[in-house]
Amino acid sequence: MARVLVVCTGNVCRSPLAEAFLRAAFEDRMGSASPQVASAGTMGWTGSGADPHSIQAAAEHGIDISGHRGRVLDRADIASSSLILTMANEHVDTITSAAPSARSKTFTLKELVRLLEAIPRTEVDAPDPIVARVEAADELRRAGFGGDPYDEGIADPLGRPLEAFRVVADEIEVWCSRLADVLVGSPDARDAGSGVS
């Protein structure tokens, strides 16, 4: 089963939101077959709870992250993850400096969505279709797909008012939903395929 790791800086604002939204998006589409989703920070505030504004912004989307505890990214996280999603390019740089071989599976959230949206979705005969889609995205990236280099990151709301966290939560939820659609299919497509109306 694929393991998805979401990374930001402190693991108390953005990545807890993305972890929760992505887990919910996968469960909505895949149920019990969903990949594992975890999060960490490049300078993780180990043991700290999610920022109260992140908790409130998540709750406004029907997601509870009050039990989240921050932790620092380590080499074991990198090695055991099938896909590493970051909130900004600086996190990609940190990860790939520590583990250059992880480059092929490390993307900003927005970068991966744009890559996968540019690749036609077909049924993949592979042990893990998510891993196969990530490999296809990396191939397209290495072939020179530019995406939008001016809009690859999600701003850190740390220290800002609640409204900034709400904006970030809205943005992350949209991108996580788009990612789940292009990785595993939309809920509507799944229901249509199963004959559920």
C-alpha positions in Angstrom: 0.0 0.0 0.0 1.2 3.5 -0.8 2.3 5.8 1.9 2.0 9.5 1.4 4.0 12.0 3.5 3.1 15.7 3.7 5.8 18.1 4.7 6.0 21.7 5.8 8.3 23.6 8.2 6.9 23.2 11.7 4.3 20.5 11.2 1.7 22.6 13.1 0.0 24.8 10.4 0.0 23.6 6.8 0.9 20.0 6.8 -1.6 18.9 9.5 -4.3 20.5 7.3 -3.0 18.8 4.1 -2.6 15.5 5.9 -6.2 15.6 7.1 -7.8 16.9 3.9 -5.8 14.4 1.8 -6.8 11.5 4.0 -10.4 12.5 3.8 -10.2 12.9 0.0 -8.7 9.4 -0.4 -11.2 7.8 2.0 -14.0 9.4 0.1 -12.8 7.8 -3.1 -11.2 4.6 -1.9 -12.6 3.7 1.5 -10.6 1.2 3.4 -8.2 0.8 0.4 -6.9 4.4 1.0 -3.1 4.9 1.3 -1.6 5.8 4.6 -1.2 9.6 5.0 1.2 11.2 7.6 2.9 14.5 8.0 6.1 16.0 9.4 8.1 19.2 9.4 11.6 20.0 8.2 12.0 21.8 11.6 9.1 20.1 13.2 7.9 21.3 16.6 8.0 17.8 18.0 5.1 17.1 20.4 3.3 20.5 19.7 -0.3 20.5 18.8 -1.6 22.0 15.6 -1.9 25.8 15.7 -5.3 26.7 17.2 -6.1 28.6 14.1 -5.4 25.5 11.9 -7.6 23.5 14.2 -10.5 26.0 13.9 -10.0 26.4 10.1 -10.1 22.6 9.7 -13.2 22.3 11.9 -15.0 24.8 9.7 -14.4 22.2 6.9 -15.7 19.3 9.1 -12.2 18.0 9.9 -10.8 17.4 13.4 -7.1 17.9 13.7 -7.1 18.6 17.5 -5.2 15.4 18.2 -2.4 16.2 15.9 1.1 16.3 17.3 4.0 17.8 15.4 7.1 15.9 14.6 10.4 16.4 12.7 11.0 14.8 9.4 13.6 12.0 9.5 15.4 9.7 7.0 13.1 6.8 7.8 10.0 8.9 6.8 11.7 9.7 3.5 12.7 6.1 2.8 9.3 4.6 3.7 7.2 7.0 1.7 5.9 6.3 -1.8 5.1 9.9 -2.3 6.3 13.1 -0.5 4.2 16.2 -0.9 5.5 19.5 0.3 4.0 22.9 0.9 6.8 24.9 -0.8 9.9 24.4 -2.9 12.2 25.0 0.1 10.9 21.7 1.6 11.6 19.9 -1.6 15.2 21.3 -1.5 15.6 20.2 2.1 14.4 16.6 1.4 16.4 16.1 -1.7 19.6 17.5 -0.1 19.2 15.0 2.7 18.2 12.1 0.3 18.9 12.8 -3.4 17.3 9.5 -4.4 14.0 10.8 -3.1 13.7 13.4 -5.9 11.6 11.2 -8.1 8.9 10.9 -5.5 9.0 14.4 -4.0 6.9 17.3 -5.3 5.1 20.4 -4.1 1.4 19.6 -3.9 0.6 22.1 -6.7 3.4 20.8 -8.9 2.2 17.2 -8.7 -1.4 18.1 -9.4 -0.4 20.1 -12.5 1.8 17.3 -13.7 -0.9 14.6 -13.3 -3.6 16.8 -14.8 -1.4 16.9 -17.9 -1.2 13.1 -18.1 -4.3 11.3 -19.5 -5.7 9.0 -16.8 -5.8 5.4 -17.9 -6.3 2.2 -16.0 -2.9 1.1 -14.8 -2.0 -2.6 -14.5 0.5 -2.2 -11.6 0.8 -3.5 -8.1 0.2 0.1 -6.8 -1.5 2.5 -9.3 -0.7 5.5 -7.1 3.0 4.7 -7.3 2.7 4.2 -11.1 1.0 7.6 -11.5 3.8 9.3 -9.4 6.4 7.6 -11.6 4.6 9.0 -14.7 4.5 12.5 -13.2 8.2 12.3 -12.5 8.9 11.3 -16.1 6.9 14.2 -17.4 8.8 16.6 -15.0 12.1 15.3 -16.2 11.0 15.8 -19.8 10.7 19.5 -19.1 7.0 20.1 -18.1 7.2 23.6 -16.6 3.9 23.8 -14.7 3.7 27.2 -13.0 7.0 28.0 -11.3 5.5 31.2 -9.9 2.7 29.4 -8.0 4.2 26.2 -6.6 3.9 27.0 -2.9 1.3 27.5 -0.2 2.0 30.4 2.1 2.8 29.8 5.7 0.1 31.4 7.9 2.1 31.1 11.2 1.6 34.1 13.3 -1.1 35.6 11.2 -4.8 36.0 12.0 -7.5 33.3 11.7 -8.6 34.7 8.3 -5.2 33.8 6.8 -5.5 30.3 8.1 -9.0 30.0 6.6 -7.6 31.1 3.2 -4.8 28.5 3.5 -7.2 25.8 4.5 -9.5 26.5 1.6 -6.5 26.4 -0.8 -5.2 23.2 0.6 -8.5 21.5 0.5 -9.0 22.3 -3.2 -5.6 21.1 -4.1 -5.9 17.9 -2.1 -9.2 17.2 -3.7 -7.7 17.8 -7.2 -4.8 15.5 -6.3 -7.0 12.7 -5.2 -9.1 13.0 -8.4 -6.0 12.7 -10.7 -4.3 10.0 -8.6 -7.3 7.7 -7.9 -10.3 9.2 -9.7 -13.2 11.4 -8.6 -15.9 10.1 -6.2 -18.5 10.6 -9.1 -16.4 8.4 -11.4 -16.1 5.7 -8.8 -19.8 5.7 -8.1 -20.6 5.5 -11.8 -18.2 2.6 -12.2 -19.8 0.7 -9.4 -23.4 1.3 -10.6 -24.2 3.4 -7.5 -26.5 6.3 -8.2 
